[in-house]
Amino acid sequence: MQFNNSQLRRQDRLLDEKRAFQLLKEGTYGILSMQDENGEGAYGIPVNYVWDHGNSIYIHCAPVGRKLRCMDTCNKVSFCVVGHTEVRPDQFTTAYESVVLRCSAYRTLHEAERMSALSLLIARYCPGHKIAGMGYAEKNFLRTEIVRLDIEEISAKTNPIFTAGAHGTESR
């Protein structure tokens, strides 16, 4: 996994690596984007996720469906998490922060890895219901697919809240 902001056009809006990983840790959902199953366009969908604090993100879904067909066609995907945003109409812009990951998607994982990912998801989204959540996960295990996104590259960008400077130009 490589943190790489060198390809971003707006080098004045780089989000530092520490904040990028914090955003990845704290985000509640991300947009998974991939090539469509016919290879003719793109397909993007919001999903809940959990980061393992290493090189992987896990998502869950039904064991059949469009996103899995897309990943079977091409396992190279993009994953984007957007943090704080605020439209600034008086400045004709939006303040935001985002992290974009280039990943490879893998499914049909070993049962132990799938259950571990479900445990991470439950701990993240249902922290007050871990025991019941694990029972639910075990009961629905065969009806749940887990996809691991191995992170290859990360970039992160921000447009911090700023004030209008002299002559309407942006300043921080």
Secondary structure as the mmCIF struct_conf table of DSSP 4:
data_model
#
loop_
_struct_conf.conf_type_id
_struct_conf.id
_struct_conf.beg_label_comp_id
_struct_conf.beg_label_asym_id
_struct_conf.beg_label_seq_id
_struct_conf.end_label_comp_id
_struct_conf.end_label_asym_id
_struct_conf.end_label_seq_id
STRN STRN1 GLN A 2 PHE A 3
TURN_TY1_P TURN_TY1_P1 SER A 6 GLN A 7
BEND BEND1 ARG A 9 ARG A 9
HELX_RH_3T_P HELX_RH_3T_P1 GLN A 11 ARG A 13
STRN STRN2 LEU A 14 LEU A 14
HELX_LH_PP_P HELX_LH_PP_P1 LEU A 15 ASP A 16
HELX_RH_AL_P HELX_RH_AL_P1 GLU A 17 GLU A 26
BEND BEND2 THR A 28 THR A 28
STRN STRN3 GLY A 30 GLN A 35
TURN_TY1_P TURN_TY1_P2 GLU A 37 ASN A 38
BEND BEND3 GLY A 39 GLY A 41
STRN STRN4 ALA A 42 VAL A 47
STRN STRN5 VAL A 50 TRP A 51
BEND BEND4 HIS A 53 ASN A 55
STRN STRN6 SER A 56 CYS A 61
BEND BEND5 PRO A 63 GLY A 65
HELX_RH_AL_P HELX_RH_AL_P2 ARG A 66 THR A 73
STRN STRN7 LYS A 76 ARG A 88
HELX_RH_3T_P HELX_RH_3T_P2 PRO A 89 GLN A 91
TURN_TY1_P TURN_TY1_P3 PHE A 92 PHE A 92
STRN STRN8 THR A 93 TYR A 106
BEND BEND6 THR A 108 THR A 108
HELX_RH_AL_P HELX_RH_AL_P3 GLU A 111 TYR A 125
HELX_RH_3T_P HELX_RH_3T_P3 PRO A 127 HIS A 129
HELX_RH_AL_P HELX_RH_AL_P4 LYS A 130 LYS A 139
TURN_TY1_P TURN_TY1_P4 ASN A 140 ASN A 140
HELX_RH_3T_P HELX_RH_3T_P4 PHE A 141 ARG A 143
STRN STRN9 GLU A 145 ASN A 159
STRN STRN10 THR A 163 ALA A 164
HELX_RH_3T_P HELX_RH_3T_P5 ALA A 166 GLY A 168
STRN STRN11 GLU A 170 SER A 171
#
